[in-house]
Amino acid sequence: MKKIRIKDQLIEPYHQVFDDVIKAHKYSWIILTSGRAGAKSSGVSIIANSKIVQDPDCSGIILRKRHNKLRKTVYKEFIRAISRMGIDKRRAYEITKSPMEVRYKKNGNTVYFAGSDSVDDTKGIIDENKPIKFVVLDELTEFFEVGEGEDELNNIEATFVRGNDGEFVMITMFNPPRNPNAPIMKWLDKMKKRKDVLHIHTDYRDVPISWIGKKLVQAAEALKALDEKMYRWIWLGLCTGVDEAIYYMFSEKHIRKPLRKTYNLIVVGGDYGQQNATTFQALGLNPDVLHPGLEGLTEFYHSGRDTGKQKSPSEYAEALKDMVKELHEKYSCGTFYVILDPSAKGLKEECKRTCRSLPCTVVFKDQMDERKGKMNDVALGISRVQKLLNYGLLHLDPSQEHLIDEMQTYEYDKKALDAGKEVPVKVGDHGPDALRYAVMWAWSKLKKYLPVSEKDEE
């Protein structure tokens, strides 16, 4: 076993956490917050590993809200920490994937990995032979966004502290949301008033460059130059507040004529309304290394309410057919992907029938196709559009007048923001919705042009 000083593998702010978990036992809750690359997960994995190695009689639990995210995140990071500590994992540990458990052979101490898809899911994990001395909750925001928030946390604590007369600590980690009114931030403010709570906030500047790499620092600084407010939230982990304008970074620099004369792939996002507007927004994928990204090409837009004339699904299908035919002829594109509003099933079938006669391939993709439920995730879609705008990977053609207008007026509901929720106002959102559908489908082809650190934490 190679001798390594454990604290040398931790950033300086976490030395206090290490000392408390290993020997001081002063705190009942340790809350770690940070911006991106703030070393939370790696630090906690090393501390938890050190605990089961040094304490002769203990076990621990590491939870995420969703069970299906465990293996690629906290489980993987925990095993990686063993190597960073200079321990031969094959000789010293028994590691299983089903169930996900890591046992230190010398003393039999075990760390269990589980999801908390419901509060009751955690109750059957209790180790009857070893006292549970720590519970780690990763990505704590998930417990507030899709769980029961503070009630669930208290229930988890009560489940595992029961029968433990000795030391016990809850260790939680999360990146703060933009909105300071979010429920998790109100919970944090309340917890910080307790004497048995330790809160530590870090960001990438606390981490040695040799650990995170120069490219990550360069990506952070690049975003700082483009959008300092977004930088302060993403990289510094500060609650900067949420602008009512969703695409506040959208400006004249994002409006230009397409750079290419031909496109191998064009994606069309469509939002459907009966009284409200129906729109098709077409964008071409530019793979040029000098000017990569999505380039707006044209739009179709009709509002029955504004014009006083309703159109039938067959008329909208003909409009889509005409758009595709024109783009095929103008840009020599042989493949089109069409992603429609998930509620527009009837329109989709009509469009599929109508477009069969076109001399090019038109593929209709469902909102949930190949994305495991993510395609119509509004918050995720908005975040991805924002990333493309910030890094100059999305441009609109001047002819997309309705989309351009709506990009500048698309906003969050102020009352919802005050309540800690980011809910777009359902007015003037047809173009942005169509654009979001297109971006979500094309994301796997677009994210490779982003800085390494931005290629998806989702």
C-alpha positions in Angstrom: 0.0 0.0 0.0 1.4 3.3 -1.1 1.6 5.8 1.8 -0.5 8.9 1.0 -1.4 11.7 3.4 -5.2 11.9 3.1 -5.5 15.6 3.7 -3.3 16.2 0.7 -6.1 14.7 -1.4 -8.6 17.2 0.0 -9.0 20.9 -0.7 -8.1 23.0 2.4 -11.7 24.0 3.3 -12.6 20.2 3.7 -9.9 19.6 6.3 -12.4 20.7 8.9 -14.9 18.2 7.6 -12.4 15.4 7.7 -11.4 16.1 11.3 -15.0 16.3 12.4 -16.1 13.1 10.7 -13.1 11.1 11.7 -12.7 12.1 15.3 -14.3 15.4 16.5 -18.0 14.5 15.9 -19.2 18.0 16.7 -21.7 18.4 14.0 -25.0 16.6 13.2 -25.3 18.1 9.8 -22.5 19.1 7.3 -23.8 21.0 4.3 -21.4 21.4 1.4 -22.3 23.8 -1.4 -20.3 25.0 -4.4 -20.2 26.0 -8.0 -19.2 23.6 -10.7 -15.9 21.7 -10.0 -16.0 22.7 -6.3 -14.7 19.2 -5.3 -17.7 18.2 -3.2 -18.2 14.7 -4.5 -14.5 13.7 -4.6 -13.8 15.2 -1.1 -16.8 13.5 0.5 -15.9 10.2 -1.1 -12.3 10.3 0.3 -13.7 11.3 3.8 -16.3 8.5 3.8 -13.6 6.0 2.6 -11.3 7.2 5.4 -14.1 6.7 7.9 -14.7 3.1 7.2 -11.0 2.3 7.0 -10.1 4.0 10.3 -13.2 3.4 12.4 -13.3 -0.3 13.6 -17.1 -0.4 13.9 -19.2 1.7 11.5 -21.2 1.7 8.2 -22.5 4.4 6.0 -25.2 5.2 3.5 -24.9 7.3 0.3 -28.2 8.3 -1.2 -29.4 10.1 -4.3 -33.0 10.9 -4.9 -33.1 8.8 -8.1 -31.7 5.3 -7.9 -30.8 5.1 -11.6 -28.2 7.9 -11.2 -26.2 6.2 -8.5 -23.8 4.0 -10.5 -22.4 6.7 -12.8 -22.1 9.3 -10.0 -21.5 8.7 -6.3 -20.8 5.0 -6.6 -18.2 5.6 -9.4 -16.6 8.5 -7.4 -16.4 6.5 -4.2 -14.5 3.7 -6.0 -12.2 6.3 -7.7 -11.4 7.7 -4.2 -9.9 4.4 -3.1 -7.2 4.7 -5.8 -6.6 8.3 -4.8 -6.0 7.2 -1.3 -3.3 4.7 -2.5 -5.3 1.6 -1.5 -5.4 -1.6 -3.6 -9.1 -1.9 -4.1 -9.0 -5.5 -5.2 -7.2 -6.7 -2.1 -8.7 -4.4 0.5 -12.3 -4.1 -0.6 -15.2 -6.2 -1.6 -17.1 -4.2 -4.2 -20.5 -5.3 -5.7 -22.8 -3.7 -8.2 -26.0 -5.5 -7.4 -26.6 -4.5 -4.7 -24.2 -1.5 -4.8 -22.1 -1.9 -1.8 -18.4 -1.4 -0.9 -17.0 -3.3 2.1 -13.6 -2.8 3.7 -12.4 -6.4 4.3 -10.2 -5.8 7.3 -13.0 -4.6 9.6 -16.2 -5.5 7.7 -17.3 -1.8 7.5 -19.7 -1.3 4.6 -21.0 1.7 2.6 -24.4 1.2 1.0 -25.7 3.1 -2.1 -29.4 3.6 -2.5 -32.0 5.8 -4.1 -34.7 7.6 -2.2 -37.4 7.5 -4.8 -39.8 7.5 -1.9 -39.1 7.9 1.8 -39.9 4.2 2.5 -37.2 3.1 0.1 -34.5 3.8 2.7 -35.9 1.9 5.6 -34.7 -1.6 4.7 -31.0 -0.7 4.5 -30.2 -0.5 8.2 -27.1 -2.6 9.0 -27.9 -4.8 12.0 -24.2 -5.5 12.8 -22.6 -2.2 12.3 -23.9 1.2 13.5 -24.6 3.7 10.7 -22.4 6.7 11.5 -22.9 8.8 8.4 -25.5 9.4 5.7 -24.5 11.2 2.5 -27.2 12.9 0.4 -25.8 13.9 -3.0 -27.5 16.4 -5.4 -29.8 17.6 -2.6 -31.8 19.8 -4.9 -33.4 16.7 -6.3 -35.0 16.0 -2.9 -36.7 19.4 -3.1 -37.6 19.5 -6.8 -39.1 16.0 -7.1 -39.2 14.8 -3.5 -40.8 16.0 -0.3 -38.0 18.5 0.6 -37.4 19.1 4.3 -39.9 16.5 5.4 -38.1 13.8 3.5 -34.7 14.9 4.9 -36.0 14.7 8.4 -37.5 11.3 7.8 -34.2 10.0 6.4 -32.4 11.3 9.4 -34.9 9.7 11.8 -34.7 6.4 10.0 -30.9 6.0 10.3 -30.2 7.7 13.6 -32.7 5.5 15.3 -31.0 3.1 17.8 -27.6 4.9 17.3 -26.5 6.2 20.7 -23.1 7.3 19.5 -21.9 9.5 16.7 -24.0 10.2 13.6 -23.8 12.9 10.9 -25.8 13.8 7.8 -23.6 15.1 5.0 -25.3 16.9 2.1 -24.1 18.3 -1.1 -25.7 20.6 -3.7 -25.0 23.4 -6.2 -27.2 26.4 -5.2 -30.0 27.3 -7.6 -30.1 30.8 -9.2 -33.2 31.7 -7.2 -32.5 32.7 -3.6 -36.2 32.1 -2.8 -36.0 28.4 -3.8 -37.1 26.1 -1.0 -33.7 24.5 -0.6 -32.1 27.9 0.1 -34.8 28.7 2.7 -34.0 25.4 4.3 -30.2 26.2 4.2 -30.8 29.6 5.9 -32.7 27.9 8.7 -30.1 25.1 9.1 -27.2 27.6 9.4 -28.8 29.0 12.5 -28.2 25.7 14.3 -25.0 25.2 16.4 -24.7 21.6 15.3 -24.6 22.5 11.6 -21.4 23.2 9.6 -21.8 24.9 6.2 -18.9 25.2 3.8 -19.1 26.8 0.3 -16.4 26.4 -2.3 -15.8 27.0 -6.0 -13.3 25.9 -8.6 -10.8 28.6 -7.4 -10.4 26.6 -4.2 -9.2 23.6 -6.2 -5.6 23.2 -7.4 -5.4 23.7 -11.2 -3.4 20.4 -11.4 -6.6 18.6 -10.2 -9.2 20.2 -12.5 -7.0 21.2 -15.5 -6.3 24.4 -17.3 -9.1 23.9 -19.9 -11.7 23.9 -17.2 -10.4 27.1 -15.8 -10.4 28.6 -19.3 -14.0 27.5 -19.8 -15.0 29.3 -16.6 -13.1 32.4 -17.6 -14.7 32.3 -21.1 -18.2 32.3 -19.7 -17.2 35.1 -17.3 -16.3 37.2 -20.3 -19.5 36.3 -22.2 -22.1 36.4 -19.3 -20.8 37.3 -15.8 -24.1 36.7 -14.2 -24.3 33.1 -15.5 -20.6 32.6 -14.5 -21.3 33.7 -10.9 -24.2 31.1 -10.7 -22.6 28.2 -12.5 -19.0 28.5 -11.5 -19.1 30.4 -8.2 -22.3 28.8 -7.0 -24.0 32.1 -6.0 -27.7 32.7 -6.1 -27.7 35.5 -8.6 -31.4 35.8 -8.9 -33.5 34.9 -12.0 -34.2 37.5 -14.6 -37.8 37.6 -15.7 -36.5 37.6 -19.2 -35.5 34.0 -19.9 -33.2 34.6 -22.8 -31.8 37.9 -21.5 -28.5 37.0 -23.3 -30.2 37.0 -26.7 -29.2 40.0 -28.8 -28.4 41.3 -32.3 -25.3 39.2 -32.4 -27.4 36.1 -32.5 -29.3 37.2 -35.7 -27.6 36.6 -39.1 -28.0 35.0 -42.4 -27.0 31.3 -42.7 -23.3 30.8 -43.4 -23.6 27.6 -45.5 -25.1 27.1 -48.9 -25.7 23.4 -48.2 -26.8 21.4 -45.1 -26.7 17.7 -44.6 -29.2 17.9 -41.8 -32.0 20.3 -41.0 -34.1 20.0 -37.9 -37.6 21.5 -37.6 -39.2 22.2 -34.3 -43.0 22.6 -34.3 -45.4 24.0 -31.7 -49.1 23.5 -32.3 -52.2 25.5 -31.2 -55.8 25.6 -32.3 -56.7 29.1 -31.0 -53.1 29.9 -30.3 -50.3 30.1 -32.8 -48.8 27.2 -34.7 -45.2 27.5 -35.8 -42.5 25.5 -37.6 -38.9 26.7 -37.0 -36.2 25.3 -39.2 -32.5 25.2 -38.3 -29.6 23.7 -40.1 -26.7 21.9 -38.4 -23.4 23.6 -39.3 -20.5 21.2 -38.5 -17.8 23.7 -39.6 -15.1 23.8 -36.8 -14.9 27.6 -37.3 -18.6 28.3 -37.1 -20.3 25.3 -35.6 -23.9 25.1 -34.2 -27.5 25.6 -35.3 -28.3 28.2 -37.9 -31.9 29.4 -38.3 -33.2 29.1 -41.8 -36.8 30.0 -42.0 -40.1 29.9 -40.1 -43.8 29.3 -40.7 -46.1 31.1 -38.2 -49.9 31.4 -38.1 -52.1 32.5 -35.2 -55.8 31.8 -35.5 -56.6 34.3 -32.7 -54.6 37.1 -34.3 -55.8 36.6 -37.9 -59.3 35.5 -37.1 -58.9 32.5 -39.3 -58.4 28.9 -38.1 -56.4 26.4 -40.1 -57.0 22.7 -40.1 -54.2 20.1 -39.4 -54.2 19.2 -43.1 -53.4 22.9 -43.9 -50.6 23.0 -41.4 -49.3 19.7 -42.8 -49.2 21.3 -46.3 -47.4 24.3 -44.9 -44.7 22.0 -43.4 -44.5 20.1 -46.7 -43.9 23.4 -48.6 -41.3 24.5 -46.1 -39.3 21.3 -46.3 -39.6 21.2 -50.1 -38.3 24.8 -50.4 -35.4 24.1 -48.0 -34.5 20.9 -49.8 -34.2 22.8 -53.1 -32.4 25.8 -51.6 -29.8 23.9 -49.4 -29.6 20.5 -51.1 -30.5 18.8 -47.9 -31.6 15.2 -48.1 -32.5 14.6 -44.4 -35.0 16.5 -42.2 -35.9 15.7 -38.7 -39.2 17.1 -37.4 -39.9 17.3 -33.7 -43.5 18.4 -32.9 -45.3 19.6 -29.8 -46.0 16.4 -27.8 -49.7 17.2 -27.6 -50.0 17.4 -31.4 -50.4 13.7 -32.2 -53.1 14.3 -34.8 -51.0 16.9 -36.5 -48.0 14.6 -36.5 -49.9 11.8 -38.3 -51.3 14.3 -40.9 -47.8 15.7 -41.5 -46.3 12.2 -41.9 -48.9 11.3 -44.5 -48.5 14.6 -46.4 -44.7 14.6 -46.5 -44.4 11.1 -47.9 -44.3 12.4 -51.4 -41.3 14.7 -50.8 -38.1 13.8 -52.7 -36.1 13.8 -49.4 -36.2 11.9 -46.2 -38.4 13.4 -43.5 -38.2 11.7 -40.1 -40.7 12.5 -37.3 -39.3 12.0 -33.9 -41.4 11.7 -30.8 -40.7 14.0 -27.9 -39.6 11.1 -25.7 -37.5 9.3 -28.3 -34.1 8.2 -27.2 -34.0 10.7 -24.3 -35.6 8.7 -21.5 -38.2 11.3 -20.6 -35.9 14.3 -21.0 -37.1 15.7 -24.3 -40.0 17.8 -23.0 -38.2 18.8 -19.8 -38.8 22.6 -20.0 -36.1 23.7 -17.5 -33.5 21.4 -19.1 -34.4 22.6 -22.6 -34.2 26.3 -21.6 -30.8 25.7 -20.0 -29.5 24.1 -23.2 -30.8 26.9 -25.4 -29.1 29.4 -23.0 -25.8 27.5 -23.3 -25.9 27.6 -27.1 -26.6 31.3 -27.0 -23.8 32.0 -24.5 -21.2 30.2 -26.5 -22.3 31.5 -29.9 -23.6 28.1 -31.1 -27.1 29.3 -32.0 -28.1 31.9 -34.6 -31.5 32.9 -36.1 -32.2 34.1 -39.6 -33.7 37.6 -39.9 -36.7 36.1 -41.6 -37.6 34.3 -38.3 -39.3 37.4 -37.2 -41.9 35.9 -34.9 -39.3 33.7 -33.1 -36.9 36.7 -32.7 -39.7 38.8 -31.2 -40.7 36.1 -28.8 -37.1 35.3 -27.8 -36.9 38.9 -26.5 -40.2 38.8 -24.6 -40.3 35.2 -23.3 -40.2 35.5 -19.5 -40.8 33.7 -16.2 -43.9 34.4 -14.1 -42.8 36.9 -11.5 -45.1 35.5 -8.8 -43.7 32.0 -9.3 -40.1 33.4 -9.1 -41.0 35.0 -5.7 -42.2 31.6 -4.6 -39.0 30.0 -5.6 -40.2 28.4 -8.9 -39.1 29.1 -12.5 -42.3 28.8 -14.5 -42.4 30.4 -18.0 -45.4 32.6 -18.8 -47.6 30.8 -21.3 -47.9 33.8 -23.6 -45.8 34.4 -26.6 -44.0 31.1 -26.1 -44.7 29.3 -29.4 -41.5 30.1 -31.2 -39.3 29.5 -28.1 -41.1 26.1 -27.5 -40.5 25.0 -31.1 -36.8 26.1 -30.8 -36.5 24.2 -27.6 -37.8 21.0 -29.2 -35.3 21.3 -32.0 -32.4 21.9 -29.6 -33.3 19.0 -27.3 -33.3 16.6 -30.2 -30.1 18.0 -31.7 -28.3 18.2 -28.4 -26.2 15.1 -28.8 -24.8 16.6 -32.0 -24.3 20.1 -30.5 -22.7 19.5 -27.1 -19.4 18.4 -28.6 -18.8 22.0 -29.6 -19.2 23.2 -26.0 -16.2 23.5 -23.6 -15.5 20.2 -21.9 -17.0 21.3 -18.6 -20.4 22.2 -20.3 -21.0 18.9 -22.1 -23.7 18.0 -19.7 -24.0 17.4 -16.0 -27.5 16.3 -16.5 
